[in-house]
């Protein structure tokens, strides 16, 4: 079996910004992406930016409130500012002003994200061109062009190019894993039953995108039964809407707990950090487990691991290249043999992969 390695392609030819001609003040502010999976893909770039500027300044992140606990778990980020909703509001402006950044890197591609930082009065705004965003940018990269389903490079490349723009020459996906910031009492509130000295398997059977990303539930059930008989503890995770799915998987299995819809993001990170192995669809928990440096098995159906495979830890990825994949659809459009891209990944294959990982 082959451990997953992202393909970044060759380093781009980018003329770097001369930071010697810029007053970074206290450092660089990063406008985070709004989605967890995307935010995790930015970690290698931010880690390289942090190491590149070293003693010249700090790295700050401004993020939507739902990702605050994630960014607070990144020990090498110096400060986190949160806002509610999709846009930066006026309540954030005093916090931004207090940080006093001399540069801002805008990672989302929206017009509003660039405009908001321009309105905040931050000098030296960096982002991607397109959508009239160049009006507010002092330095820019070309618009990111891709043909979904025909990717040849991992999406992390899109963000690593920003680290090249400021002068970093490291071209890889290495970064220091995140570490959950959670008190013992907060973890106890998750009501987890884990038998001491027994390894933990975390199962993430859902995917918000839709059923075309979800490995069959009966296959997950087989994995859970095998692990319970041979190793021990199991926790199924997911959203509130995935509770019944998770309940089907853990039902009648000793030492198996259903926490779908029952954890905060901070609690979820802590649970994943305890795992001996994670089995997940192409979803937020898969990326989060990788960001924590964990081992796992990633299951891909309608989406493409070339573009969105796990970054970090040690993972084995399954993707059966049937003639209609990657279709990127939420549901299967075939009249016959529906979801064959997922059904052809067998429980035995996944069990072998888990055994390879935990040896």
Helices and strands as residue ranges (DSSP letters): G 19-21, E 27-31, H 36-41, H 43-53, G 54-56, E 58-64, G 65-67, H 68-72, E 79-83, G 90-92, H 93-99, E 103-106, H 111-119, E 125-128, G 133-136, E 139-141, H 156-165, H 184-188, E 200-204, G 211-213, H 217-230, E 233-237, G 240-242, H 243-250, E 256-258, H 265-273, E 277-281, H 284-291, E 295-300, H 305-308, E 314-319, H 340-343, H 347-358
